[in-house]
Amino acid sequence: MSYSFSVKAATKADAKVAVAAAFDRVVEAQPIHARDKQAAVANAGAMIDLLTDDAPSGCVISVNCNGYVGWLDMLREDCGNPLNAASVSAAAAYVLEG
């Protein structure tokens, strides 16, 4: 199961909140992603933290997240199945607002 989403926010703190909220929506639609939520949100937070605290004039933070998990019996979404694949990816950057 894979996911991909983007969020924009005015501050680093707001960007982290937006990522967590977006990932909550992923978990609602694809419950298996409850397993990689912590890793994905932490990864996005680490990328956000790398950005300078002083936003360039007229810019907001854009965060793009994507990833996937795989499990042994792909025909079942039973969270009792052990994962055999996982990926999380995040990018954060200041972009012009608008």
LOLUM-584558 format. One record per residue (C-alpha): residue number from 1; x, y, z; residue in one letter. Coordinates in Angstrom, 1 decimal, padded with zeros to 4 digits. Layout:
N
(atom NUM; (X; Y; Z); "a")
...
***
This chain:
98
(atom 1; (000.0; 000.0; 000.0); "m")
(atom 2; (001.4; 003.4; -000.9); "s")
(atom 3; (000.6; 007.0; -000.1); "y")
(atom 4; (001.6; 010.4; -001.3); "s")
(atom 5; (000.7; 013.8; -000.1); "f")
(atom 6; (001.8; 017.4; 000.0); "s")
(atom 7; (001.2; 020.2; 002.5); "v")
(atom 8; (002.1; 023.8; 002.8); "k")
(atom 9; (002.4; 025.9; 006.0); "a")
(atom 10; (003.7; 029.3; 007.1); "a")
(atom 11; (005.9; 028.0; 009.9); "t")
(atom 12; (007.9; 024.9; 010.7); "k")
(atom 13; (005.6; 024.1; 013.6); "a")
(atom 14; (002.6; 024.4; 011.4); "d")
(atom 15; (004.2; 022.3; 008.7); "a")
(atom 16; (004.7; 019.5; 011.3); "k")
(atom 17; (001.1; 019.7; 012.4); "v")
(atom 18; (-000.1; 019.6; 008.8); "a")
(atom 19; (002.0; 016.5; 008.0); "v")
(atom 20; (000.7; 014.7; 011.1); "a")
(atom 21; (-002.9; 015.6; 010.1); "a")
(atom 22; (-002.4; 014.5; 006.5); "a")
(atom 23; (-000.9; 011.2; 007.7); "f")
(atom 24; (-003.9; 010.6; 009.9); "d")
(atom 25; (-006.0; 010.8; 006.8); "r")
(atom 26; (-003.8; 008.2; 005.2); "v")
(atom 27; (-004.3; 005.9; 008.1); "v")
(atom 28; (-008.0; 006.4; 008.0); "e")
(atom 29; (-008.1; 005.3; 004.3); "a")
(atom 30; (-005.3; 002.6; 004.6); "q")
(atom 31; (-005.1; 001.3; 008.2); "p")
(atom 32; (-001.9; -000.7; 007.6); "i")
(atom 33; (-000.1; 002.7; 007.5); "h")
(atom 34; (-000.6; 003.0; 011.3); "a")
(atom 35; (002.6; 000.9; 011.3); "r")
(atom 36; (004.8; 003.4; 009.5); "d")
(atom 37; (003.2; 006.6; 010.7); "k")
(atom 38; (005.8; 007.3; 013.4); "q")
(atom 39; (008.7; 006.8; 011.0); "a")
(atom 40; (007.1; 008.9; 008.2); "a")
(atom 41; (006.1; 011.8; 010.5); "v")
(atom 42; (009.5; 011.8; 012.2); "a")
(atom 43; (011.3; 011.7; 008.8); "n")
(atom 44; (009.2; 014.7; 007.5); "a")
(atom 45; (009.9; 016.5; 010.8); "g")
(atom 46; (013.6; 016.0; 010.4); "a")
(atom 47; (013.5; 017.5; 006.9); "m")
(atom 48; (011.5; 020.4; 008.1); "i")
(atom 49; (014.0; 021.0; 011.0); "d")
(atom 50; (016.8; 021.3; 008.4); "l")
(atom 51; (015.3; 024.4; 007.0); "l")
(atom 52; (016.4; 027.8; 008.1); "t")
(atom 53; (014.2; 029.4; 010.7); "d")
(atom 54; (014.1; 032.6; 008.7); "d")
(atom 55; (011.7; 032.1; 005.8); "a")
(atom 56; (012.6; 033.9; 002.6); "p")
(atom 57; (010.3; 036.8; 002.0); "s")
(atom 58; (007.0; 035.7; 000.4); "g")
(atom 59; (007.7; 032.0; 001.0); "c")
(atom 60; (005.9; 029.2; 002.8); "v")
(atom 61; (007.1; 025.7; 003.6); "i")
(atom 62; (006.1; 022.9; 001.2); "s")
(atom 63; (006.4; 019.3; 002.4); "v")
(atom 64; (006.0; 016.3; 000.1); "n")
(atom 65; (005.7; 012.8; 001.6); "c")
(atom 66; (005.4; 009.4; 000.1); "n")
(atom 67; (006.0; 005.8; 001.0); "g")
(atom 68; (004.7; 002.3; 001.0); "y")
(atom 69; (004.5; -000.8; 003.0); "v")
(atom 70; (004.2; -004.4; 001.9); "g")
(atom 71; (003.3; -007.5; 003.8); "w")
(atom 72; (003.5; -011.2; 003.2); "l")
(atom 73; (-000.1; -011.9; 002.4); "d")
(atom 74; (-001.0; -009.0; 000.1); "m")
(atom 75; (-004.6; -010.2; -000.3); "l")
(atom 76; (-005.3; -009.4; 003.4); "r")
(atom 77; (-005.0; -006.1; 005.2); "e")
(atom 78; (-004.8; -007.9; 008.5); "d")
(atom 79; (-002.3; -005.9; 010.6); "c")
(atom 80; (-001.2; -009.2; 012.1); "g")
(atom 81; (000.8; -009.9; 008.9); "n")
(atom 82; (004.5; -009.0; 009.3); "p")
(atom 83; (005.8; -006.3; 006.9); "l")
(atom 84; (008.3; -007.4; 004.4); "n")
(atom 85; (008.9; -004.0; 002.7); "a")
(atom 86; (008.7; -000.4; 003.8); "a")
(atom 87; (009.7; 003.0; 002.5); "s")
(atom 88; (009.3; 006.6; 003.7); "v")
(atom 89; (010.4; 009.7; 001.9); "s")
(atom 90; (010.0; 013.4; 002.6); "a")
(atom 91; (011.2; 016.6; 001.1); "a")
(atom 92; (010.8; 020.1; 002.6); "a")
(atom 93; (011.5; 023.4; 001.0); "a")
(atom 94; (010.6; 027.1; 001.1); "y")
(atom 95; (008.5; 027.9; -002.0); "v")
(atom 96; (006.8; 031.1; -003.1); "l")
(atom 97; (003.4; 031.5; -001.5); "e")
(atom 98; (000.5; 031.1; -003.9); "g")
***
